[in-house]
Amino acid sequence: MPQDLSIIRLVLQASIPVQIVIGLLVFASLMSWAIIFSKRMMIRRARHEADEFESSFWSGGDLAQLYRGIESRGVTGMASIFEFGFREFARMRQQGSVPADQLLEGARRAMRVAQLKEIDRLEHSLSTLATVGSTSPYVGLFGTVWGIMSAFTSLGNVQQATLAMVAPGIAEALIATAIALFAAIRYADQVGRLEVRYDAFTEEFSSILQRHAAARTTPTAGGT
């Protein structure tokens, strides 16, 4: 506790420019942690929804019935990719004269659009984390340089030197923003893993649609 009080006292006694730097870094850190927790919950929910949908998809039931259930409640993630692809496939098939390859291409195109929308949703605010992590060290460097300048101008009285007093506060804020940069890289990697999973489902579902496009039958997960 005494150490915490001394840090607060040193920050309060710092020069105005250094206090501004510390304030900016603390604000950036708080904003980054808010984004990190929000993104963590979003990705965890996307994984859970993908697991549940794949369980229903590969159960061997009627995909038309699965589609109606999804359409009625509104979904995101892998289920929305299926919804877009199945809807486009059914719409083009109702026209009657559409070749099988065009049926498949239309469904794949619709699924790709849905996948891009989902990835954009998952990646939202990741650029903010990366920006905070990349710019905060330079903002902190400005505070450090200003502290060095203050230290040199007060060499006549060592007790007046502010570099050693201000450094702990800036260092703590820089550590927090460095963690924010690490989190941005880590969560971007997790989004990439979900994207690979969505790609795999798109290919699997396309194979099912391809087998039924020429036969003009209702697709099932078993492909029969």
ABEGO torsion letter per residue (X at the ends): XAAAAAAAAAAAABBAAAAAAAAAAAAAAAAAAAAAAAAAAAAAAAAAAAAAAAAAAAAGBBAAAAAAAAAAAEBBEAAAAAAAAAAAAAAAAAAGABBAAAAAAAAAAAAAAAAAAAAAAAABGAAAAAAAAAAAAAAAAAAAAAAAAAAAAAAABAAABAAAAAAAAAAAAAAAAAAAAAAAAAAAAAAAAAAAAAAAAAAAAAAAAAAAAAAGBBBBAAGX
